[in-house]
Every structure is written in structure tokens, then in C-alpha cells.
């Protein structure tokens, strides 16, 4: 998830100086005012194994509080310990300003629920392919091993068949895979909607074709670089706040990636009603829109 912090309203004096007025001999107080510093935390969510600990940090003095101490405890210094499986909220309150920030702690894994994976078919796929120990949770080790997800994904010991993929209409919830860099959605024939918003390490969406997709959302993906999207009935595409889309990677940055990614930036096949690129500094020469009337080009690209 992407966290945007803003300065709090109000101000505090940071220093004073007496200004002696020569003509009257009186003193006039001189105060330099500064805006208060916004509370920031080093994490906005945490996935932790039961019995393990992790450290939360703040840029100012805070008081920490857990919504369920029996499942997850937090010390005065921000040391978090997972005791039982479950989802807990840790609250940090600034001792200076009273500002509050919250951190979601997933102790023992992400529970596979309808809320996290709304689509019944995709939820069944998650349980069958990704939940290796069949405990109803996506454990830390189960989500961290995935750098590339390529559909269809049959496993020898899995009951998953192409019939299951045919039942998937919407893909969402992949934000819980923290190392996911690349995804290929070819072969999910009944797919109508894809929501990849907030996938922090996602670099490319490759070969999204031969589906029935009408909606593609990929907002707030800070590392998203390239998208190849073809043979669909697109109506709406959103790639807001993706600062790396269309920007070249340096050799040093490429070495840090698990997979080698191509130079494609944004290729859209079809005639979508709207492409929303607000907050994404991609240049027009890095966008290829196929089957789009040039007279409507300016109406499609939203800055």
C-alpha cells in the first residue's frame, strides 16, 4: 500500500528574540513560527509469523497500543510480538501533536476471505494453488516466494484445471504478495476485471490478452514500468500515480530485479473509453494505443 503524509494544520514557536526598540526602549517579542511535523511510521502494514517479533518506528515520540493484546502485543518502544493468528491494529499516537497513525498487523498470515478475494473463482484458485499447507491462510513463506505469477498455473499435486480458471471473473487482492514483480494473465478466458492497485514491487503486466477484460486498474504501483495489454474489450484503464511507467531503468536497478524486463512501456489494444494517467509522468512517445482514433487521443490521456 502507498502512504501519503501531509503536514498537520497549526504551528508552534521554535525560538524567540527580544527586539529592543531604540526610540522607546521597549521590547517587542520576535517569534519564528514553523509548521508541525507530521507523524510518520516506518511501516503501514506488517505480515509476521506467530512467535516472531518486528520493530515499529516513528519520527517522534509516540504511545503504542494494540487492539488485541492476546494476539499481538506492542511494547513502549514499538516492539511487536505475534502471539496468536489473527488481524490486529496497532495505533501510534503522537505525544506532541496528538496525531494518530495505524498499522495493520497480520499475525500468522493473510486469511483467505471473501473481503480480500471477492471473486469466488479466484478465491478458489488462491486456496488451491497458493495455500500450500491448506490452513485457510496465506502464510509469510507462501506469499514471499512469488516473484512472477503466470496464468494458467497448474500444479501436479493440485486439483486446479482450466475449468477453474474459466470461472474467474475478477482478479484482486494480489497486494499481499510483497515480492510480485511480473504477472501474466493470458489464458483466463472469462476474466472481466483486474485490480492490481498498490502492488508495490510490480514492474510489468505482460500479455494480458484473449480475455473479456473491460476494466484494468493499476494505480499506486511505484515500480510499474511496462504494460502489454491486447485483444480485450476495454472500457476503462487506470494507471494513476505510477512514477516509473515509461521511465528507463538503470543497469544497477535492473540487477536488483528478480526477472529481466523488456522495454515496453504502455501498449493498449482496443478502443477504451477512458485511460486515466493522472500523476504518472509518461511521455506520449512511450504510449502505443492500437485501434484508437487520433482525433480522440487527447481525450483519452488524462494528465
PyMOL commands that set and color helices and strands:
alter all, ss='L'
color gray80, all
select helices_A, chain A and resi 120-130+140-144+162-166+174-176+251-256+284-286+294-300
alter helices_A, ss='H'
color red, helices_A
select strands_A, chain A and resi 11-20+27-35+45-48+53-55+62-66+72-74+79-82+86-94+100-107+110-111+137-138+148-150+170-171+182-184+193-195+204-208+215-217+226-229+236-238+266-269+274-276+287-290+301-302
alter strands_A, ss='S'
color yellow, strands_A
deselect
rebuild
show_as cartoon
